[in-house]
Amino acid sequence: MIRFEHVTKVFGSGKRVLDDVSYEIEKGEIFTIVGPSGTGKSVSLKHMIRLLSPTSGRVWVGDDCVSEAEGRELSRIRSRFGYLFQSAALLAWMDVYDNVALPLREKTRLTEGEIEFKVRDALEKVGLGGEGASMPSDLSGGMQKRAGLARAIVTEPEIVLYDEPTSGLDPVTSRRIDELIADLSSRLGITSVVVTHDLHSALSISTRIAMLGGGKVLSIEPPSAFIHSTLPQARAFLEAQYITRRGAWEANRP
């Protein structure tokens, strides 16, 4: 479905963020990318919709080489995606309904009646059926993320990219977002690519977890294998979030 072929990304400063990265994401799976800050997680997402282009290598979406596409071809490939931004990126001067309707008004020739049906359906799917008239400032952080997700799925994309979907949320709300991602993937057959630091989330929803470090893919494993990984970087992540053992701070308590 999505394929990276020997992708390297070097920024102008000479920093090599992705270094000969190759992997394939299968149709319908929830593929989660984890790793320390600055290891190329969000950069990888941006390559999938060509917000960034590789210095070398190629990125494929099905049979389409998105890293070489231009103009209408690139627009067509991008239309296959929905994107949930880390901040939800709702427009503060628009109510929730108009935020969700925006991509339909910008990219389609649907009538307002057809748009209304799709917007209300998307809001119902994320549990915000009664919030169309609310302003973003009236919503909690979790509700803003759900509104952003409604906007991401309203065009009925094949693939949804999630950039830190649980960032800044309390644990209970984070788990609700996890359930929503898994439910949408199951019910709608969406291929989901999730970037997160939240290993509780990654372990609960993923079909596979990719660990990035130093610009390279260090491992790709299902959650059942990842939680028992002997990879030092993975162990550090797991132990820092108290998933596999009691924290060192507890060991020193009287």
DARA-V124253 format. One line per field, one symbol per residue. ss: DSSP state (~ for helix, > for strand, _ for the rest). A space follows every 50 residues. Layout:
ss->???
This chain:
ss->_>>>>>>>>>_____>>>>>>>>>>____>>>>>>_____~~~~~~~~__ _____>>>>>>__>>~~~__~~~~~~~~__>>>>__________>~~~~~ ~~~~~~~____~~~~~~~~~~~~~~_________>~~~__~~~~~~~~~~ ~~~_____>>>>>_______~~~~~~~~~~~~~~~~~~__>>>>>___~~ ~~~~~__>>>>>>__>>>>>>_~~~~_____~~~~~~~~~_______~~~ ~___
